[in-house]
Amino acid sequence: MKQHALAAQQFGATAEAYRTSAVHAQGHDLQRLGALARALPGGLALDLGCGAGHASFALAAGGMQVSACDLSANMLAVVAHEAAARGLATITPCQTQAEVLPFADATFDLAVTRFSAHHWSDVPAALRELRRVLKPQGVLVVIDAVAPERPACDTVLQTVEILRDASHVRDYPVSEWTRMLQHSGFTAPQTEVWTLTMDFASWVARMRTPALRQQAIRDVLAHAAQEVRETLRVQEDGSFDLPVAWMQTRPGAT
């Protein structure tokens, strides 16, 4: 199965779980997105890989008109239903791939992707598209899980991520994000990194990870090197701390 189809299938089956997930529905990053939106009242925003729509809701509540884009029709149905329930009439769902956006050049004042890019099959292509559809003075915010810079920690994180979710591609380190953004025509990002604790039981339940793969994840974490276990703060039940970054940038000079 191709990557796009695999991601759509994986998340189409779990759309409602992501609507109610505390990891996705809460966070200071959503408040920060709302503040950005309030600085651009009436502006046009793109939420790429919108999932269950939490970033879209924050942007719309802040006064922006939002194109909420995702591969999964089921996810977009959840977004539309929840937006109506919240009285947010400025959100328009759009089914599309990240690498081929159906928008004209220089359309958006703000583009956001939150906990999605680690599923994209071609991040540089998607970034080039984002630069194309952003206005010259527009803003791009990437919020995503990021890998530690130390190779051993990176390897273990990618291993447990793909065991949990077959559509996972890669959690990129901040250094790699910086290179990709600059090579795609953006300035070096302003970056803030924090951690989210992944409660093992809810983390695997959200993705309906099979029991055999759950056991494999526990085994990988239990037998990881001490430096890895300390960096990821691995707990006895398999819970661990996931690094997350806010990376804010603008189109660079052409």
C-alpha positions in Angstrom: 0.0 0.0 0.0 1.3 3.5 -0.9 2.2 5.8 1.9 -0.7 8.2 1.3 -3.3 5.4 1.2 -1.8 3.8 4.3 -1.9 7.0 6.3 -5.5 7.7 5.2 -6.5 4.2 6.2 -4.8 4.3 9.6 -6.3 7.6 10.6 -9.6 7.1 9.0 -10.2 4.3 11.4 -9.2 6.3 14.5 -10.6 9.7 13.8 -12.9 9.9 16.8 -10.0 8.9 19.2 -8.0 11.8 18.0 -10.9 14.3 18.6 -11.0 13.3 22.2 -7.2 12.7 22.8 -5.9 15.0 25.5 -2.5 15.0 23.9 -4.0 16.6 20.7 -6.9 18.6 22.2 -4.9 20.5 24.7 -1.6 22.4 24.9 0.0 25.8 25.2 0.7 25.6 21.5 -3.0 25.8 20.7 -3.2 29.0 22.8 -0.2 30.3 21.0 -1.9 29.6 17.6 -5.0 31.4 18.9 -2.8 34.5 19.7 -1.3 34.4 16.2 -4.8 34.2 14.7 -6.0 37.2 16.7 -3.1 39.2 15.3 -4.5 38.4 11.8 -8.3 39.0 12.1 -10.1 38.0 9.0 -6.9 36.5 7.5 -6.7 33.2 5.6 -5.1 30.2 7.3 -4.2 26.7 6.1 -4.2 23.8 8.6 -2.3 21.1 6.7 -2.7 17.6 8.0 -5.5 18.9 10.3 -6.4 15.5 11.8 -9.3 16.0 14.2 -9.1 19.8 13.7 -7.7 21.1 17.0 -5.4 23.7 15.3 -8.2 24.7 13.0 -10.6 25.3 15.9 -8.0 27.5 17.6 -7.4 29.5 14.4 -11.1 29.9 13.6 -11.9 30.9 17.2 -9.1 33.6 16.8 -11.0 35.1 13.9 -9.3 33.5 10.8 -10.9 31.7 7.8 -9.4 28.3 7.8 -8.9 25.6 5.1 -8.6 22.4 7.1 -6.8 19.9 4.9 -6.2 16.2 5.4 -5.9 12.9 3.5 -8.6 11.2 5.5 -12.3 11.8 4.7 -13.2 10.4 8.1 -11.0 12.9 9.8 -12.6 15.8 7.8 -16.0 14.6 8.7 -15.1 14.8 12.4 -13.7 18.3 11.8 -16.9 19.5 10.1 -19.1 18.0 12.8 -17.1 19.4 15.7 -16.8 22.9 14.0 -20.6 23.0 13.7 -21.0 22.0 17.3 -18.6 24.8 18.4 -20.3 27.4 16.1 -17.2 27.9 14.0 -18.5 28.7 10.6 -15.2 29.8 9.0 -13.6 26.3 8.7 -13.7 24.7 5.2 -12.6 21.0 5.0 -10.5 20.0 2.1 -9.2 16.5 1.2 -5.7 16.7 -0.3 -2.2 15.4 -0.1 0.4 17.7 1.6 2.7 17.5 -1.5 0.1 18.8 -4.0 -2.1 21.6 -2.7 -5.2 22.8 -4.6 -4.6 26.5 -3.9 -3.3 29.4 -5.9 0.0 31.0 -5.2 0.2 33.5 -2.3 -3.2 32.6 -0.9 -2.6 32.3 2.9 -1.5 34.6 5.6 -0.7 31.7 8.0 0.0 28.0 7.4 0.1 25.5 10.2 0.8 21.8 10.5 0.5 20.2 13.9 1.4 16.5 14.6 1.1 15.6 10.9 4.4 16.1 9.1 6.0 12.9 10.5 3.5 11.0 8.3 4.3 12.9 5.0 5.9 10.9 2.3 8.0 13.8 0.9 8.4 16.7 3.4 10.6 18.9 1.2 7.9 18.7 -1.6 5.3 19.7 1.0 7.4 22.5 2.2 7.8 23.8 -1.3 4.1 23.8 -1.7 3.6 25.6 1.6 6.0 28.3 0.5 4.1 28.6 -2.8 0.7 29.1 -1.2 1.9 31.5 1.5 1.9 35.2 0.9 5.4 36.8 0.8 4.9 38.1 4.4 3.1 35.0 5.5 4.0 32.8 8.5 4.5 29.0 8.7 4.3 27.2 12.0 5.4 23.5 12.2 4.4 21.7 15.4 5.5 18.1 15.5 7.3 15.4 17.4 11.0 15.7 16.9 13.8 13.1 17.3 16.7 13.7 19.7 19.9 14.6 18.0 21.7 11.6 19.5 21.6 8.8 17.0 20.9 6.0 19.5 17.9 7.9 20.9 16.7 8.7 17.3 16.9 5.0 16.3 14.9 3.8 19.3 12.2 6.5 18.8 11.7 5.7 15.1 11.5 2.0 16.0 8.7 2.3 18.6 6.9 4.8 16.5 6.6 2.5 13.4 5.8 -0.5 15.6 2.9 1.5 17.0 1.7 3.0 13.6 2.7 1.5 10.3 2.0 4.9 8.5 4.8 6.6 10.5 7.6 7.9 8.3 10.0 9.9 10.5 10.3 12.2 13.5 12.9 14.6 12.2 15.5 16.3 14.5 15.3 20.0 14.7 18.6 20.3 12.9 17.1 18.4 9.9 13.9 20.5 10.0 16.1 23.6 9.8 17.9 22.3 6.8 14.7 21.2 5.0 13.0 24.6 5.7 15.9 26.6 4.5 16.4 24.4 1.4 12.7 24.9 0.6 12.9 28.7 0.7 12.1 29.5 4.3 14.2 31.4 6.9 15.8 29.5 9.8 13.0 28.8 12.2 12.5 30.2 15.7 12.2 27.0 17.7 10.9 26.0 21.1 11.1 22.4 22.3 9.2 20.7 25.1 8.2 17.2 26.0 4.8 15.4 26.2 4.5 12.3 28.3 3.0 9.5 26.1 0.9 7.3 28.5 1.6 3.9 27.0 -2.0 2.5 27.3 -3.7 5.4 25.7 -0.9 5.9 23.1 -1.3 2.4 21.7 -5.1 2.4 22.1 -5.5 5.6 20.0 -3.9 3.8 17.1 -5.4 0.3 17.8 -1.9 -1.2 17.9 -2.0 -5.0 17.9 -0.9 -6.8 21.1 2.1 -8.3 19.4 3.4 -4.9 18.4 2.7 -3.5 21.8 4.8 -6.2 23.3 7.6 -5.5 20.8 7.5 -1.8 21.8 7.8 -2.6 25.5 10.7 -4.9 24.7 12.6 -2.3 22.6 12.2 0.3 25.4 13.1 -2.1 28.2 16.3 -3.2 26.5 17.4 0.2 25.2 20.7 1.7 26.3 20.6 3.5 29.6 21.3 6.9 27.9 18.2 6.3 25.7 16.0 5.4 28.6 17.1 8.4 30.5 16.7 10.8 27.5 13.2 9.5 26.8 12.4 9.1 30.5 11.1 5.6 29.9 8.8 4.3 32.7 8.1 0.8 33.8 4.8 0.5 32.0 6.3 1.7 28.7 5.2 5.3 29.0 7.9 7.8 27.8 8.5 11.5 27.1 8.2 12.6 23.5 10.1 15.7 22.4 7.9 18.2 20.5 8.9 21.4 18.8 7.2 24.7 17.7 9.1 25.9 14.6 8.0 29.3 13.2 9.4 30.7 10.0 8.6 32.9 7.0 9.3 32.7 3.3 12.8 33.9 2.6 14.0 36.3 -0.1 13.9 34.9 -3.6 
